[in-house]
């Protein structure tokens, strides 16, 4: 995930905004192309702030009516910061941290000046979101490690019992995704809602026909005109093909799409081409240079790349047949690294045995919109709500176009290097899926607990069982109730959570006391999350204050203390997205000694995807998650379930 960029000490913060960075290798922008992280163009004034823009469709009409991301007060952030680091420090170190915070926020001090600068940026009429340019660059576009493992994320689908043939399932997925795309393009899709209020939809513009581009020192994203680009890109045996999904103004029938995919499988045969896709799996600077090398190898190569980059999305037809949850998840997470193009915003993946999944490129869009897309695809197909058109295959389908790239020695060498780097990276990682069927959201609600907070405590207990200590934990909090909002950090570890996990491991603490401590831990978590979704977490505000320093100014002590970096060294990077048609989802760790723990809270089961370096033994955390969930059920069925009412 993107947090790895902020946790890395090897790359300094870019205090000069990416908007002033020259990128001579960027392709020419054409009419109707959207761009992000591309030029120094100032944001246009926002008309109708506070009122829906009725000239827009439902999807976007509320975006300019949303409030702007707030800047919390200095006092509340400092107080919340101290509370969040308290469980990480002994009394002596906490006293030192408290003194540094007091110095930072004193009247007329450095913090007050930085707060003024940040407020000036936030209140500038040209600023839509004070965090946006910093965050997109530092967490995503300026981040140089490979996107696969560290940035991109995946969803694994449950089996489709009616579509076992891979091209049959792939065609159905394409048809359903195109139906969702239609609603995005014509803006008829309803915005996502939270507590009956619309959420920001601006990132939907970068969902389809979009691609990330490598560049030094910072990447950028392009979204192409959907009216002019209705082709899908397909990769099979490292060979790329394209064909149009729209003919005479109508989307091809599912039968026609399947026929085109069958033609691609036949044309690809068993031969594997040099894997240009693996170049996208490498360090971003290496890929930047490799892309130039590839373009220079043939006069048509840049145009052929543009076919992939401008496509509606990429379909990966893999020749592998993963079976277990672990195997399917790993195949969706990274596959063989070759039959992919990791810069594409959307990659649907279908395997030889009919299993399927999805991979999302994270830089421009967080998981909730793509979760909605994938849930729509799976749900509408399962419920028979997609119009598949005629079952007869048309007789005049054009042959899919193979993208015949030119190769030279330099390109082959670049591919060989990226293949080696990919294998080394993947070989160091382990992934395990804990599909816990003991209970789910239904029982947790009977305990009268927040399902999300409850599962966070499962993770805390499991980590403590394994490591004997509580360490900084990140949970993603959505702030899309604000214009161009993305995420804030919910810091899960609290004094209350630490007291509870210690009590759980102490056989001399009574069940009632353990339960009382658990309720306090839950309350602390719910309170922090409630503040975070209002834009009042600690991490984004402190980031904004730090980046408000001028290049010649020294950092105040609050930013140089060891606990400042340690408290955001995310040993656990966690997030929840749930879907009854998903069999898993996940991403990699964000620090070398940490874990990526993605979880789903479904009605009758809990799912955890644990990914980390092998040396961190993710299989053991996988074990302790199950043990913790079972112990908590046994305890709370005793102390939190109401006795059944008498029928007399």
N, C-alpha and C positions, 0 to 999 in steps of 0.2 A: 504494500500500500504506500501511498504518498508520504506517510509519516517517516519513512526511512530517510527521506531527503532531509528532514528537519533534525533527525537524530544523528545524522552523519557529521562528524567533526572534521572530515577531510576537505569539505568544500565550504568556503566562507559565504556568508550571506551577501547577496548582491545589493548593495545599498542604492546603487543607481538602478532605477526601474528598468525592466526589460523593454519598455516602450521606446527607449532611446537607443537600443542596441541595433546596429546595422547587420543585416543578413543578406549579403549579396547573392547567396545561392538560392534565394527563394524564387519559386516559379511566378510567372506573371499572373496577376489576379484578373479574371475575366468577369464580364457582367454577371450580376446576380450571385456571385460567389461570396459566401460568408467567410470571414477570417477571424482568427483569435490569436493574440500574441504575435501580431504581424507588423504593425507600424506604430508610429507615435501619434496617430489620429486621436484627437480629443473626443470624449464621449459627447454625443449630441444632447441638447437640452431635452428633458423628459416632459412631454406634454401631458396634461390631465392628471397630474400626480394626485392621488387620493380618489380618483374617479375611474371606473372601468373605461377602457378605450373601446367603444362599441363598434369602431371600424375594424376591429380585429375579431377573429373567431373566438369561441369559448376558451381554447387552449391558452392564448396569449393575452386576452383582453384585460386580465387582472394584474399583469406583471408590473405595469407602471403605477398601479394603484396601491401596491404593497408599500409598507414603510421601509425606510432604509435601515441597514444594519446599524444598531446603536453602538456607541462607544460607552462602555460602563464607566462609572466613576472610579477615580483612582483609589479611593478609600475602600470600596466594596471589593475590587479585584485584589488589593493587598491583603485584606482580611481573609478572603477566600483562598488566596495562595498560601498564607500561613497555616490555615486549617488543613489544606491538602498535603502540606509537607510534614505536618506534625507527626504522623505515624512513621515517617522515614528517619526521624532524627532522635538522638538522645537529648536530655535536658540541656546540656551544655551547648551543643550545636544548634538547638532550636533557639536558645537565647541569642546566639550570634546572628542567626537568620532574622530573628525579630528585630534586632538592632539595625541590620542592613535595610530591612523593609521600612522601619521608622524613619531612617535617614532619607530613603528614597522618596517617601511621600510627604515629608515635612513641608510646611509652607515656604514657598520661595525656592524649593529644592529642585533637583534635576527631574524628578518624576513629574512635578507640576508643569515644568517647561515642556517635557515630552508630551504630556497630555494635551497641552494647548496646541502643539503642532499636529497631533493626531486629530483633534477636533477640527482644526482648520481644514485638514484634508477631507474629513468626513462631511463637513458642511459646505464644501466647494460645490456649487451648482453643477459643475461638470463631472463630479464624482457620483457614480451610481452606487458603488459599494466600496468603502475605504480599504477593505481587505483584499479585494478581488485580484488586482494586478500583482501584489506581493505574493499572495497564496498560489495563484496559478503558476507563477514562475518558480518560486522556491520549492514548492511541494511536487510540481509536475514537470513543467517545460524546461526548467533549468537543471532538473535532476538528471544525472548522467549514467547511473547504473541501469542495467537492462530493465525494460518494462515487464518482461516475463519474469515471474517469481515476485518481484519487488513492487510492482505497480498494478499490473492487470489482475483481474479476478475472473472467476468462472461460476457457472451454474451447471449442475448435472441434472438431467431430466430423468424422471421415472420412465419405465418402458411403455411403449405404445403397443398394446396387444394386437391391434388391428393393422399395424404397419411394421412388419418385420424386415421387409426389403429396404436396404439403405436409401436407394434413390426414391422409393415411394415415400418414406418418412421425410426425407429431405424436401421433396416437392411440397408436401403438406405444410411443413414448417415455413417454407418460402411463401406459400399462399397466405398463411395466417399472418406472417410478418408484413407482407405487402398490404394486407387489410388494415393493420395497425398504422403502417406508413401513410396510407391514404388519409387517415384521420389526423395525422400529424401535419401533413402537407396542406390539407384544406382547412386546418385549424379547428375541425369540428370535435376533436377529442376534448373531453372535459378535463379541466386541470385537476391535479391531485389535491386532496383536501386533508386538512388536519383540524379537528375540532370545528368542523363546518366552515373553515376559512381556507381560501385557495392558497396553494403554494406556488412559488416561482417556477415558471416553465421555460425560462430562457434557454436552458441547455438542450431542450428538445430539438433546437435548430441544428445541433451538432450530433444528432443521433444517426440519421441516415445520410448516405452520400458524403461521409466525412472520413478524414484521415489525419493522423499526426505525421508531421514531417521532421526529420532530424536536421538540426542546425546547431552551430556553435555561436555563442555559448548557451543558447537556449532554443528549444524546439518551438514549433508553432502548429496550429491546427487549421485545416481548410475544410469547408463544407461546400459542396458543389450544388449547382442549380438542379433541383429534383425534376424540373420539367424537361431538362435537356439530358438527364442521365437516368435512364430507367433500366440499365443493364446490371445484371448480377455477375460478380466474379466468382469463379469456382476453381479450387485447387485440388488436384488429384495426382498423386505420385510426384509432387513438387512441380507439376505442370499447371500453368494458369490458363483458364479459358474465360470467355465472357459470352453472354447472349442477352438479348433484350427480353424483358419480362412484360413489356407492353406492346401490343400490336393493334393498330387501328383504334387507338385510344382506350383499349381494354387490356386488363391483366390476363396473361395466358391462363388457360385452365390448368388445374393441377395435373391432369393427364399429359398435357403438352409440356409442362415443366419437367415432369418425370421422364418423358421421352428425350428431352434435351439433356438431362442428366445422364440417362443411359447412353446417349451418344458420346458424351464426354468420357464416361468410364471406358467405353469401347475404344475411343480414339487414344486415350492415355495408355491403355494396355498395361503391361507389367513393367514397362521401362520407367525409370525415374530420372528426371532431368536434374542438372545442377541446381541446388536448393537456394534460390535467391531469397526465399522466405526466411531462411536462418539468419540472414544478415540483419533482419529486424529484431532478432533476439539478443543482439550484442549491446555492449556499452554504447551509449548514444553518440559519443564522439567517434568511436570506431565505425558505427553505422553511417554517420555523416560522411566520412571519407569514402566508405565502401559504396555509398550511393553515387557519389561523383564518379568513382571508378566504373561502376556499372553503366552509368549514362554515357561515359566516354567510350565504352566498348562497342557501341553500335549506334548508328544515327537514329534508329527507331526506338531505342530502349527507353528514353524519357517518356515518349508518347505511350508506350506499352505500360510503363509504370503508372501513368496517369489513368489508364483504363482501370487498373486495380483501385487506385486511390479515389477515383470518382464514382466507383460502383455503389449501388444501393447498400450492399453489404457483401461480405465474403462468406461463401459456403466452403467448408473444408470437408471433403470426402476422404476420410482416412481408410487405409487398408488394414488397420489393426482391429482387434475384437476384444476390448476389455470386458471383463465379466463382473468382478467384485466392485463394491462401492469404492474401495481404495484405488483399484485400477482405473475405473471410469473417471474418478475425480482427478487423478494424476494426468490422465490423457486429456482431459478438458483444461487442466491447469497449464500444461505446457506441451503435451504430445511429444513427438519426436523432434520438435523445434524446426522442422523443415517444411512440413505441409501446412504452413501458416503464413500469415502476414500480420505480425503483431501490432503494426501501427493502425490497422483498420479499427474504427470505432466499434463495429459489430462483427463478430465471427460466429456463425452457427456451425457446429461440428456434428457430423454424423459418421458413425463407425460401421465397419463391414457387417457387424451382427445386428445392426439396426438401433443400437443405443445412440444417445444423442446428448448434446449439451451446448454450451455457449461460452464465449470468452469476450470480455469487455475491456477496452482500453480506457484507462481511468482519468486521463488528464483533463478532459473537458466535461465529463459527466460522472456523477456519483452513482451508486448502485440502485437507488430507488427508482429512477425512470427506467433503467434497463430491466430491473426486476418486474416492473409493471409490464413492459414489452414481453418478456419471456413468460410471465404468468398468463398474459393474454393469449400468446401463441399456444401454450399447453392446454389452457382451460377451454378455449373456443374449439380446439380440435377434439378434445375429449367429450365436449358437449354437443358436437355436431353442428356448430353454429357458423361454420365457414362455408361460403358458396364455392364449391370446387369446379363449377362449370361443367361442360360436357365431358362425359367419360370416354368419348372417342378422340383419338389423337388426330390432330389436323394433318393434312397431307402436304402442306406447303411450308413447313417449318424450316427456317434457314439453319444451316449448319453452325453450331457454336464455333466461335473464333478462338483458335489457340494463339496465345501470346508468345511468339517465337523470339525470345531474347537472344541477342548476340553475346557471345562469351569470348574472353581472351584469357591469357595466362594470369593477368592481374586479378580478374574477377574470380577465377578458379581458386587462386591463392587466398583471396578475401573470404570466400565461402568456406574453404578448409579451416581458416583461422576461427571463424565464427562457429563452425561446427564443433571444433575442439573446445572453445570457450563455453559453449552451451552444455556440452556433455560434462565438463568439469563442474559447472554450476549446479546442474540437475543432480549429478552424482553425490553431491554433498547434502542433499535435502531428503527429508522423509515426510510423508503425509499419511495420516490415519483418520478414518471417519468413524466416529462413535454414534451409531444410530441407536439411541436409547429408547426402548419401547416400554419401559416400566410405567411411564405416565407422561402427560403433557400439560398443555395449557388448561385443559378441563379440570384436572385435580388441583393445579396451582391456584386457580380461581376459587376453588372450594376452600383452600387455605386462606383466602382473602388477601392474597399477595399480588403485587405487580409481577406478571410473568417475566418481563425483561429483567427486573431487579433480582428476582428469584434466581434466574439462570446465571446472572452475573455472580451471585454468591456461590453457586455450584462451582464456577470457574475459580473463584478465590479459594474455596476450600480445597479443590483439587491441586492447585498450585502450592498451597501451604503444605499439604500432605507430602508432596514430592520434594519440595525445596526447604521446608522448615522456616520459611520467612514470607512475608507479603512484599511484593515489589510493584512499582508503578504500572498501572493498567489503564489503557486507553479504550474508551467506548465511544463510537461515533455518535454525535448528537446532531440532528438535522436542524439547520437554521434557514430553510427555504421559505419560511414565512416572511422573509425579508427579500428585497430586490437583489437578484443575483446571489442569493445566499447559498452556501454549500454546507459546510459542517463546522462544528465546534467540538471540543474535547469534553467528555465527561470523565473525570478522574474517579475511578471506582474505589480505589483503596482509601479508606478513612480510618480514623481511630476506632470507630465502632465496628467496622468490618474486621479489623485486626483482632479486636477483643473477642469477636464471635468465633473466628476460625481457631483461635487458641483454645477457646472453651470447648469447641467441638472435638478437639483432639485430647481433651483432658477428661479422663473417665470419672473424675471425682466431682465434676460439675453436673448439677441436676438437669433433667430434661426441661423443667420449667425455666431455669436460669438460662440455659442455652437458647430457648425459644425467645425469651425476653431480649437477649442480646441480639438475636437474629432480627427481631422487629426493629431494633434501633439501627442496625446496619442497613436494613431495607430503607428505612426512613431517610437516612443520610444519603443513600444513593438516589432515591427518588427526588430529594430536595436538590441535589447537585444537577441532576438531569433536567429538572424543571428550570433551573437558572440557565443551564447551557443552551437549551432550545430557545430561550429568550435573548440569546446573544450575550449572555453574562457569565461565560466561563472564564477561566484564567488564561488559557494558553494563547488564544488568538489576540486578546488585548495586550498581553505582555509582548507578543511578537510585534504588534503594531508599535508599541512604545519603543522597543529595541531598534526597530527599523527607522524610527523617527530621529535617531541619533545621526548627527552629521559625521562625515568620514574622519574629520580631525578630532572629534570629541571622544574622550575615553569613556569606557563603559562604567556605570555605577556598580557598586559592590553587589547589589541584588542579582545582577546578571553574570557576575564572575564567580560567585560562590559555587562550590561543587554540587550542592543540592539543587541548584537551579537546573543544571543539565541532567542530573540524575533523576529528578522528579518527572522529566519528560523523556527519559530513556525507557521506552515502552517494552518492558519484558513481556507484557501481554498486550497484544493489539487485537481488539475484539469488536464485533459488530453483529447485529441481528438483521436478517431479512428472511421472511418466511413465505413459503408457497407449498401448498399441498401436492403440487405436481413436480416439485423438485426433490431430488434424492441427495442433494448436497450443494454446497457452494463454499468458496473460500479464496484464499490468497496466501502469500508468504509472510514470514516474519519481517519486522521492520528494524530490528537490531540483531546482531549475530547471536547474542545469548538470550534470544526471546522466542516467542511463539506467535503465529497468527492463528487466532481461534475464531472462526466464523460459526455462528449457531443459528438454528431455526427452532422456533417454538410453535409446534403444531398442536392440534387438539389432543392427540393421544400419544405423541412421541416427541422427543427432543433430539436434535441432530447437532453434532459438533464436528467441525473439520479442523484438525490440528496439523499445522505445518511448521517445520523448523529445520534447522541444521540437524543432521543425524546425531551429532555429538550431544545435542540437547535432549535426546531420547524422547521424541514426540510420542512414541508408543506407550511410554509410561504415563504421560499426562493423559493420554487417551484412556488408559486404565483407571486412573484416579478420578476422571470425570464421571465414569460409570459408578464407581464406588461412592463418590460424594453424593450423586443424585439419589442413590439407593438409601444411604444413611439419612439423608434429609427427609425422604419420604417416610421412613420408619419413625423418625422423631416427630414429624409434624402431623402424621395421622394420629399420633398419640396426644398431641397438645393443641393442635389448631383445628381439627375437624369437629364440627358441632355434632353432638349426639343426635341420632335420628329421632324425630318427633314421634311420640306414641300415637297410634291410630285409634286409641280408645277415646 
